[in-house]
Amino acid sequence: MGDLETTRLVLHPLTVAETERVVAGTPADDAHWASDYPTQGDVAGGRRFLDTCARSGDPGPFGNYEIRRRADGRAIGGLGFHGAPDASGTVTIGYGLIPAARGHGYATEALRELLRFAWEAGVSRVKGDTAHDNIASQHVMTAVGMRLTKEDADLKHYAISRPEADTEPETTCPLRRPQ
């Protein structure tokens, strides 16, 4: 699996070895990490990925991706899947950026590309969640067409169905690649 690219970003699929470095916070000699990368969220996502690999093998393209700016090659965050699609074709996603990279539309751009990839890979539904007070993350999910499906004491849950999926969609979104 190669990198996914957008106008401003490269989404690099992390290998087990690269993920181990993210979790340890020790970049390879040729890595170009922003000064505050990886975040706690990147480390937590890395641990989840490594646990999935240990339990059921590498999920292939349904793993973690490092978000890199094309302009300078710096790693500024991560996003990815919590594992391969379940029996209904549903995946759960997560994402995050270093504080200095927030507010520039990078998360929305990266999530749009991840959704495009998911649809092409045959995924029928994508879910995500966020804390009640994480307004920025809620804006990212709604910007890509995800809709609030439920709330509990801790989280707001969002989902989107593939536009041409045979299942009854909770919402559809005409995804366009950035120009």
SVG drawing of the C-alpha trace seen along z (x, -y; Angstrom):
<svg xmlns="http://www.w3.org/2000/svg" viewBox="-33 -28 53 41">
<polyline fill="none" stroke="black" stroke-width="0.4" points="0.0,0.0 1.4,-3.3 0.9,-6.8 -2.4,-8.6 -2.0,-12.2 -4.1,-15.3 -3.3,-18.8 -1.4,-19.7 -0.9,-16.4 0.6,-12.9 -1.1,-10.2 1.7,-7.6 0.6,-4.1 2.6,-3.2 4.4,0.1 4.7,2.0 8.3,0.7 7.3,-2.9 4.4,-2.6 6.7,-1.2 8.9,-4.3 5.8,-6.6 4.8,-4.8 8.3,-5.1 8.7,-8.7 11.9,-8.0 12.0,-9.1 14.2,-7.2 17.2,-9.2 15.3,-10.1 12.0,-11.0 10.8,-14.6 8.7,-15.0 7.3,-18.3 8.6,-19.3 5.4,-18.3 4.8,-15.1 3.7,-12.5 0.8,-13.5 -0.8,-11.4 -3.5,-10.6 -0.9,-9.3 0.7,-7.1 -2.8,-5.7 -3.6,-5.0 -0.2,-3.4 -0.8,-1.1 -4.2,-0.1 -2.7,0.7 0.1,2.8 -2.4,4.6 -4.5,5.4 -1.4,6.7 -0.5,8.9 -4.1,10.3 -5.2,10.7 -2.4,9.7 -1.7,6.5 -5.0,5.0 -3.2,3.8 -4.6,0.6 -7.0,0.4 -4.3,-0.6 -2.8,-4.0 -1.5,-6.7 0.9,-9.5 -0.2,-12.9 2.6,-14.8 2.6,-18.2 3.7,-18.1 5.4,-21.5 8.0,-20.4 7.5,-16.7 6.9,-17.2 4.7,-14.7 1.9,-16.8 -0.5,-14.1 -2.2,-10.9 -5.4,-9.3 -6.6,-5.9 -8.9,-3.0 -9.5,-1.1 -9.2,2.1 -10.5,3.8 -14.2,3.5 -16.6,5.7 -19.1,8.1 -21.4,5.2 -18.6,3.3 -18.3,0.7 -15.1,-0.8 -14.3,-3.2 -11.8,-6.1 -9.8,-8.4 -7.6,-11.4 -5.6,-14.2 -3.1,-16.9 -0.4,-18.6 -1.6,-21.9 0.4,-24.1 -1.3,-22.4 -4.9,-22.8 -7.2,-25.4 -5.7,-25.1 -8.2,-22.5 -5.7,-19.7 -7.9,-17.3 -10.8,-17.8 -8.6,-17.3 -7.0,-14.2 -10.4,-12.7 -11.9,-13.4 -9.1,-11.4 -9.4,-8.6 -13.2,-8.4 -12.4,-8.4 -10.1,-5.5 -12.6,-3.6 -15.3,-3.9 -13.0,-2.7 -12.0,0.3 -15.7,1.3 -16.4,0.0 -20.1,-0.7 -20.1,-2.8 -17.6,-4.9 -18.1,-5.8 -16.2,-8.2 -16.7,-9.8 -15.5,-12.8 -15.8,-14.4 -18.7,-16.8 -16.3,-19.7 -14.2,-18.9 -16.0,-21.4 -13.2,-21.4 -13.5,-17.6 -17.2,-17.8 -16.8,-20.5 -14.3,-18.2 -16.7,-15.3 -19.7,-17.4 -17.6,-19.1 -17.0,-15.7 -20.7,-14.8 -20.8,-12.7 -23.9,-13.2 -24.5,-12.9 -26.1,-9.6 -26.2,-9.4 -24.7,-10.9 -23.8,-9.3 -22.4,-10.7 -18.9,-10.9 -19.1,-11.1 -20.9,-12.3 -21.0,-9.6 -21.0,-10.3 -21.4,-8.2 -21.6,-8.3 -22.6,-5.7 -21.1,-5.2 -23.2,-7.2 -23.9,-4.2 -24.1,-1.6 -27.1,0.7 -27.7,0.1 -30.1,-2.6 -27.7,-5.6 -27.7,-7.8 -26.3,-10.5 -24.5,-10.7 -21.8,-13.1 -20.6,-13.8 -16.9,-13.6 -14.6,-15.6 -10.9,-15.6 -9.4,-19.0 -8.5,-21.0"/>
</svg>
